[in-house]
Amino acid sequence: MGVQFFELNLGFSHIKFVILQNGFNPQVMKKDNTSTPSRFTRYVSSRVERLRALWLYCSEGVWNDTRRTWKVNTIKTINLSVKSFLNSDLQNRASALTYNTLLAIVPALALLFAIGRGFGFQNLLQSQLFTFFPSQENALRAALGFVDHYLAQASQGVFVGVGLVFLLWTMISLMGNIESAFNTVWGVRSDRTMTRKVIDYTAILFMLPILMVCSSGISLLMSTAIVDNPHFSLFSPAVKVVLDCVPFVLTWLSFTGMYMLFPNTKVKFRNALYCGIFAGTAFQILQYLFVSGQLYVSKYNAIYGSFAFLPLLLIWLQLVWIITLAGAVLCYSSQNIFQFSFNGNINNISLDYKRKVAIVIMTIIVKRFEQQSPPLTLPDFAALYHMPSRLVTELISEMSEAGLVSIVYSETDKDQHAYQPAMDINKISVGLVLDRLNKLGTTEFIPNFKTEFAPVIKVVADAVKDIIDKESEILLMNLPVNIDGTPTKIK
């Protein structure tokens, strides 16, 4: 069996491998002078194996790397983003949102222009829409035709009352579907309450036209006051560059606000901003491609006639929602990469090792409470003790359900949950923790199981009881544990 050796330096790790015919295993490298392949063969083989090792590290091995360097974090973020995008069925969700958006276009524009008419800037809103969505000019003209007909009924009282409620409900329903899609990406199981949805979404709807007019006013002010003013001719080129960048900045801020406001969980501004810039730039590129590509799709006019804009609109909406959801996945991944450390190991964790980790976590919580130290949050456990957040989350959830820990707010971050003992620490023993965790969950649901296998069940129950009784004398507060941990510095 042929053996080859090589040394791999990935920048963030230095690995030595022994290559066998049936695979490779990390070992101590030894020199082998028995075979003398050609120089070119050795070079190609080493490059292939380096690529293979890099792929294995990036796809699986990175989750066992507890370092928090920016290189490792970047690989984890990309890894998790790709997996989440493929596993979250985002294509179907983007299609569903495309359908919902198509139904809500006319009601949304009607509500937008109703507010605009109230303030007297409906013409400005129309020009802003054509500026923001240059690739959908035909679709917007068709939709605005329906909107004008819709609003024309306002003088007859149709738009008031039931019509306004219908418009608001359509938009709230669309935003609710967007929130559900974002919550799915973030793994949030509960949406906002209906009362909160109505309040939050209505506020967004009424603020949107005002923000559009303000952005237009700022651009107009800079254009007339500086670009066209001879006294500021020196600054005109710079201002023109700034004005050209305004659509990008507004798009970035729009996506950033969407990623922060729609998920029913706390999203960090930094993560939302980075992903907003990514999605906003992709959106502007899509706009450019559609504006340029429409010159080459004249054949649609011969097939669809006056409805030629419709298939292009559907394709555009689908791609926009895919970009939006991809940005949401990236935002989730960048904020939660440590939730998935040792992911493969956690899926196959043994019951014995799981109980050991649970006892350690409970001991840390008890000792910190005894010494009046601030309670820890989930990120604290990951940073101080190198524990995967996903495993800590599962175990603390079980201990909370078993009445062993209670949830409080962190002293350093009021939006973060921290954990402390839920009972007298003088009564919390190893045996008590094991007993409560063993009894957690559903039991006695198999018909005739208890009577048919009574002798076996008795032996198991007696053995478990003896172990728990023996361990009940050991209090967690008396166990030696370093409550300060070994913090990992981010490089």
Residue pairs with C-beta under 8 A, 6 or more apart in sequence:
1 20
1 21
2 20
2 21
2 35
3 18
3 19
3 20
3 32
4 18
4 19
4 32
4 42
4 45
4 46
4 49
5 16
5 17
5 18
5 19
5 29
5 30
5 31
5 32
6 16
6 17
6 19
6 45
6 46
6 49
6 50
7 14
7 15
7 16
7 17
7 29
8 14
8 15
8 16
8 17
8 49
8 50
8 53
8 54
9 15
10 54
10 57
11 71
12 65
12 67
12 69
12 71
12 72
13 57
13 65
15 26
15 53
16 26
16 27
16 28
16 29
17 24
17 25
17 26
17 27
17 29
17 49
17 53
18 24
18 25
18 26
18 27
18 29
19 45
19 49
24 49
24 52
24 53
37 45
57 75
58 75
58 78
58 79
59 79
60 344
62 72
62 75
62 76
62 79
63 76
63 79
63 340
63 341
63 342
63 343
63 344
64 341
64 342
64 345
65 72
66 341
66 386
66 488
67 488
67 491
68 383
68 488
68 489
68 490
68 491
69 490
69 491
70 490
70 491
73 337
73 490
76 333
76 337
76 340
77 330
77 333
77 334
77 337
78 333
80 333
80 336
80 337
80 340
81 326
81 329
81 330
81 333
84 185
84 329
84 332
84 333
85 325
85 326
85 329
88 184
88 185
88 325
88 329
90 185
90 322
90 325
90 326
90 329
91 322
93 181
93 184
93 321
93 325
94 318
94 321
94 322
94 324
94 325
95 318
96 177
96 181
97 177
97 178
97 181
97 321
98 314
98 317
98 318
98 321
100 173
100 174
100 177
101 174
101 317
101 321
102 313
102 314
102 317
103 170
103 174
104 170
104 171
104 173
104 174
105 143
106 143
106 146
106 147
106 150
107 166
107 167
107 170
107 171
108 170
108 171
108 174
109 129
109 143
109 144
109 147
110 147
110 150
110 151
110 167
111 167
111 168
111 171
111 205
112 125
112 205
112 208
112 209
113 122
113 125
113 126
113 147
113 151
114 151
114 154
114 159
114 164
114 167
115 205
115 206
115 209
116 122
116 124
116 125
116 209
117 151
119 209
119 210
119 213
121 209
121 213
124 213
124 216
125 209
125 212
125 213
126 144
127 216
128 212
128 213
128 215
128 216
129 140
130 137
130 140
131 247
132 212
132 247
132 250
133 140
133 287
134 287
134 291
135 286
135 287
135 290
135 291
135 294
135 316
136 290
136 309
136 312
136 313
136 316
138 308
138 309
139 309
139 310
139 312
139 313
142 309
150 159
151 159
153 159
153 163
154 160
168 202
168 205
171 201
171 205
172 197
172 198
172 201
172 202
175 197
175 201
175 204
175 262
176 191
176 197
176 201
178 258
178 262
179 191
179 192
179 197
179 262
179 263
179 264
180 191
181 325
181 328
182 259
182 262
182 263
182 328
183 189
183 190
183 191
183 263
183 264
183 265
185 263
185 325
185 328
185 329
185 332
186 263
186 265
186 328
186 332
187 332
188 263
188 264
188 265
190 264
191 197
191 264
192 200
192 264
200 261
204 261
215 246
215 250
219 243
219 246
222 239
222 242
222 243
223 239
223 243
225 232
226 232
226 235
226 236
226 239
227 236
227 239
227 240
227 243
232 239
247 284
248 280
248 281
248 284
251 280
251 281
251 283
251 284
252 273
252 276
252 277
252 280
252 281
253 276
253 280
254 276
254 280
255 275
255 276
255 277
255 279
255 280
255 283
255 324
255 327
256 269
256 272
256 273
256 275
256 276
256 277
256 280
257 272
257 276
258 276
258 324
259 267
259 271
259 272
259 275
259 276
259 279
259 327
259 328
259 331
260 267
260 269
260 272
263 328
266 415
267 331
267 335
268 335
271 331
271 334
271 335
272 331
274 330
274 331
274 334
275 327
275 328
275 330
275 331
275 334
276 327
278 327
278 330
279 323
279 324
279 326
279 327
282 323
282 326
282 327
283 320
283 323
286 316
286 319
286 320
286 323
290 312
290 316
294 312
297 308
297 312
300 308
300 311
300 312
301 308
304 310
304 311
336 389
338 379
338 382
338 388
338 389
339 388
339 389
339 390
339 393
340 388
340 390
341 382
341 388
341 389
341 390
342 388
342 391
343 388
343 390
346 388
346 390
346 391
349 391
354 391
354 395
355 434
355 437
357 387
357 391
357 395
358 395
358 398
358 399
358 433
358 437
359 430
359 433
359 434
359 476
360 385
360 481
361 381
361 387
361 392
361 395
361 396
361 399
362 399
362 404
362 405
362 428
362 433
362 476
363 476
363 479
363 481
364 376
364 381
364 385
364 481
364 483
365 375
365 376
365 405
365 419
365 420
365 421
366 421
366 425
366 428
366 476
366 477
367 476
367 477
367 479
367 481
367 483
368 374
368 375
368 376
368 420
368 483
369 375
369 420
369 421
369 425
370 425
370 477
371 483
373 483
374 410
374 411
374 412
374 418
375 408
375 410
375 411
375 418
375 419
375 420
376 384
376 418
376 419
377 410
377 413
377 416
377 417
377 418
377 419
378 389
378 392
378 393
378 396
378 416
378 417
379 389
379 416
380 418
381 387
381 389
381 392
382 388
382 389
382 392
383 485
383 487
383 488
384 484
384 485
384 486
384 487
385 485
385 486
386 486
386 488
396 405
396 419
398 437
398 440
399 405
399 433
399 436
399 437
400 406
400 407
400 419
400 422
401 440
402 436
402 437
402 439
402 440
403 422
403 423
403 436
404 421
404 422
404 423
404 428
404 433
404 436
405 419
405 420
405 421
405 422
406 419
406 420
406 421
406 422
407 417
407 418
407 419
408 417
408 418
408 419
408 420
409 415
409 416
409 417
409 418
410 416
410 417
410 418
411 418
421 428
425 475
425 476
425 477
426 475
426 477
428 475
428 476
428 477
429 471
429 472
429 473
429 474
429 475
429 476
430 471
430 472
430 474
430 476
431 467
431 468
431 469
431 470
431 471
431 472
431 473
431 474
432 472
433 476
434 467
434 468
434 471
435 468
435 472
438 464
438 468
444 450
450 457
